[in-house]
Amino acid sequence: MIDTIGTDIPEGEERLRLDIEDGLGILTLCYPQKLNAWSWEATRQLGIFADRIRFDDSIRAVLLRAEGRAFCAGIDITAHAGDVIGGRSGSERTRNYYEALRWVHERFRVFAGLPQPVVAAVQGYCLGFGFELALMADVRIASDDAVFALPEAQIGVAVDAGGDLRIAREAGAGWAKLLSLTGRRIDAATAERLRLVQIVTPADELAKTAREVAAEIAANGPLAVQGIKRAIDTYADAGMGAALDQVAMNAAVTLTSEDSRAGYAAKGERRAAEFEGK
């Protein structure tokens, strides 16, 4: 049985789509013309679908996938929040950013904390917010052409959604610092070695492999599966809440900086940014 879930999302504005098939909630990033670039609207839609999945007993596991040649190439730089979030002063803008980022974290927290396990199928570019989203999955399967990075520091902003914290949890603080402080890209084999992905597969086998793993989880007892996930997350995420609040403030300060404006402009013009620390 296949059930496609409708939403209040305007036609043509879809960034994600949810289908239910044989006990799986298949959540698809569906903005391939922009390499599934992330935006405030994508965050809103993720929250809508996470709430629906959470209370649907017919969904035993979630398969997170993406259309096109990239999983998610990061933030949509054409939708820079600096043009959306204002304020009468620098302090007010920072406060408004902080609240907006807390709103983002709330929606991501619901997704990461779904009772159903999430299996992510990652191909191509998995950068910035895309990498952070994949890191919220319980199991990550990557095609051998996948590329991962947290490039935020290269445009003068802090990591927004806790991806650096999750890398520290999975791979250790040293690797989290190296990847997030440099913005360096790593391939799928390196991500597997760092325990950031669990399985690497040829690109033409990614969909099949990820579907099989999700189905294997969905076939098990839901109370046992959900209890196991909750227990492991409770152990692994100890202290995550307070750390994410610091992430929100770090991001708010940097996103309202002159450096971030210079960084976004340089990124759009494909040149090196010149940062002044202000």
Salt bridges, closest charged atoms under 4 A:
GLU13 OE1 - ARG15 NH2 3.74
ASP19 OD2 - ARG17 NE 3.21
GLU21 OE2 - ARG211 NH2 3.11
GLU41 OE2 - ARG44 NH2 2.90
GLU67 OE2 - ARG17 NH1 2.95
ASP76 OD2 - LYS34 NZ 3.78
GLU92 OE2 - ARG88 NH2 2.88
GLU99 OE1 - ARG102 NH1 2.88
GLU106 OE1 - ARG107 NH1 3.46
ASP138 OD2 - LYS229 NZ 2.99
GLU170 OE2 - ARG140 NH2 3.83
GLU170 OE2 - ARG169 NH2 3.06
GLU212 OE2 - LYS208 NZ 2.79
ASP237 OD1 - ARG169 NH1 2.31
GLU258 OE1 - LYS278 NZ 3.87
GLU269 OE1 - ARG271 NE 2.59
GLU276 OE1 - LYS278 NZ 3.26
